[in-house]
């Protein structure tokens, strides 16, 4: 699952409105919309802030664990 899909699910699951979530991580609604559409990729600091707010690890959002598994096979 891609970052954009995970964001959409986790934002809803945590009960945030997209505008409120964007504000809470100090980004514009437009920036969040670009991340969710897949048009842009968030910076590392933004990913970290989103992960904290959503109660998940940065790795879960960015799929680092999945990439490491593929690399080791």
The 8 nearest C-alpha neighbors of each residue, nearest first, counted from 0:
[[1, 4, 2, 5, 62, 3, 60, 61],
 [0, 2, 4, 3, 5, 62, 61, 60],
 [1, 3, 5, 4, 60, 61, 6, 0],
 [2, 4, 35, 6, 1, 5, 37, 34],
 [5, 3, 7, 1, 6, 2, 8, 0],
 [4, 6, 2, 8, 7, 3, 9, 1],
 [7, 5, 9, 3, 4, 8, 10, 2],
 [6, 8, 4, 10, 5, 9, 3, 11],
 [9, 7, 5, 11, 6, 10, 12, 4],
 [10, 8, 12, 6, 11, 7, 5, 13],
 [9, 11, 13, 7, 15, 12, 8, 6],
 [10, 12, 14, 8, 9, 13, 15, 7],
 [13, 11, 9, 14, 10, 8, 15, 7],
 [14, 12, 10, 11, 15, 9, 53, 8],
 [15, 13, 11, 12, 10, 16, 9, 20],
 [16, 14, 10, 13, 20, 11, 17, 19],
 [15, 17, 19, 18, 20, 14, 11, 10],
 [16, 18, 20, 19, 21, 15, 28, 10],
 [17, 19, 21, 16, 28, 20, 22, 27],
 [20, 18, 22, 16, 17, 21, 23, 15],
 [19, 21, 23, 17, 22, 18, 15, 16],
 [22, 20, 26, 18, 24, 28, 23, 19],
 [21, 23, 25, 19, 20, 24, 26, 18],
 [22, 24, 20, 21, 25, 19, 26, 52],
 [23, 25, 21, 22, 26, 48, 49, 20],
 [26, 24, 22, 23, 21, 27, 45, 20],
 [27, 25, 21, 24, 22, 30, 28, 31],
 [28, 26, 30, 29, 21, 31, 22, 25],
 [27, 29, 31, 21, 30, 18, 32, 26],
 [30, 28, 32, 27, 31, 33, 26, 21],
 [31, 29, 33, 27, 32, 28, 26, 34],
 [32, 30, 34, 28, 33, 29, 21, 35],
 [31, 33, 29, 35, 30, 34, 36, 28],
 [32, 34, 38, 30, 36, 31, 39, 35],
 [35, 33, 31, 37, 39, 32, 36, 40],
 [36, 34, 3, 32, 37, 33, 31, 7],
 [37, 35, 33, 38, 34, 32, 3, 39],
 [36, 38, 34, 35, 39, 3, 33, 40],
 [37, 39, 33, 36, 34, 40, 35, 32],
 [40, 38, 34, 33, 37, 41, 36, 30],
 [39, 41, 34, 42, 37, 38, 33, 2],
 [42, 40, 45, 46, 43, 34, 39, 44],
 [41, 43, 45, 44, 46, 40, 47, 39],
 [42, 44, 46, 45, 47, 41, 48, 57],
 [45, 43, 47, 46, 42, 48, 41, 49],
 [44, 46, 48, 42, 47, 43, 41, 49],
 [47, 45, 43, 49, 44, 48, 50, 41],
 [46, 48, 44, 50, 45, 49, 57, 43],
 [49, 47, 45, 51, 46, 50, 24, 44],
 [50, 48, 46, 52, 47, 51, 53, 45],
 [49, 51, 55, 53, 47, 57, 48, 52],
 [52, 50, 54, 48, 49, 53, 47, 55],
 [51, 53, 49, 50, 54, 48, 24, 55],
 [54, 52, 50, 51, 55, 49, 9, 13],
 [55, 53, 51, 52, 50, 56, 49, 13],
 [56, 54, 50, 53, 51, 59, 57, 60],
 [57, 55, 58, 59, 50, 60, 54, 51],
 [56, 58, 60, 59, 50, 47, 61, 46],
 [59, 57, 61, 63, 56, 60, 62, 64],
 [58, 60, 56, 62, 57, 61, 55, 63],
 [61, 59, 57, 58, 2, 62, 5, 56],
 [60, 62, 58, 63, 59, 2, 57, 1],
 [63, 61, 65, 59, 64, 58, 60, 66],
 [64, 62, 66, 58, 65, 61, 67, 59],
 [63, 65, 67, 62, 66, 68, 58, 59],
 [66, 64, 68, 62, 63, 67, 69, 70],
 [67, 65, 63, 69, 68, 64, 70, 62],
 [66, 68, 70, 64, 69, 65, 63, 71],
 [69, 67, 65, 71, 66, 70, 64, 72],
 [68, 70, 66, 72, 67, 71, 65, 64],
 [69, 71, 67, 68, 72, 66, 65, 64],
 [72, 70, 68, 69, 67, 66, 65, 64],
 [71, 69, 70, 68, 67, 66, 65, 64]]
